[in-house]
Amino acid sequence: MTRDEIDQIIQEVFSDLFDLPPNSITSQTSPDTLLEWDSLAHVQLVASFEEKIGVTISAENQVEMLNVELIGDILHDLKSQNT
């Protein structure tokens, strides 16, 4: 899975979960810029990424998922390790 494919999935998940247009989600979207991104939403994001990308995200990685760019980096690294 390429980074572009992962970024597309990230946009789709954010769009679905937060009911936002995909083009409004940037690499810097974070809990500071998206008020709806609370702890429950974070758990839902993690579960969605695990299901759609087919990886298991450790607690350590979950804590590091501080914005969309970092999420993409983590998911890409995890997917690369599983291939």
N, C-alpha and C positions, 0 to 999 in steps of 0.2 A: 504494500500500500504506500503510495507516494505522499509526500507532505501536502501537496495540493488536495489530494483526496481526503486526507485527515482534516485539513482546514475547511473543506466543504462540509464534512460531517459535523464539525464543531459549529459552523454557522447554522446548519439545519437544527441541531439540538437546541442551541440558544434561541433560535427563532420560534421553535415549537414550545419550549418550556416557558419563555417569557413573552410570547405572543408579539414578537417584533419582526419587522422586515429584515431579511438576511443582510441587506446592504448597510444596515445601521450598526452592525456588530463589527468592531475594529479589533486590531491586535491589542489595543490598550483598554478594551472593555474589561472592567473589574468590579468587584463589590463596591468600590468607591464611586464608580460612574453609573452603576445599575442598582438602584435601591432595592429591587426585587430579589437580588442575589444575596440571600441570607443563608444561614447554615442548612436549613432544610433544602433549599434550592441547590446548594452545593452537593449535598448527598444525592439529589436527583440527577444532577449533571454527571457525577461520577458513575452512577448506575447506568445511565444512558450511554456514556462513552464506553464502559466495559462491555455492554451488550452489542453496540453497533460496531466497535472496532475489534472486539474479541480479545481483550487484554484484561489482566487483573491489576488494579491500581493499588499500590501499597498505601498505608496510612501516611507514611513519610511523603510520598508523591502527592497525595491528596492535599496535604498542608501547603505544598509548594505551588499549587494551582491558583496563583494569585491574579492572573489575567489571561486573556485569550491566547496571547503569544506563548506564555509559559505552558499553558495547557497543550498547545500544539507541539511544543518541544518535547514535553513529557510523553505524550501519546505516540509521537513519532519514534522516540527512543525505545519505548516499550514494544511497539509493533516490530521495530527492526530487530530487537532481541528475540522475538518469538518466531522469526522466519528462518 
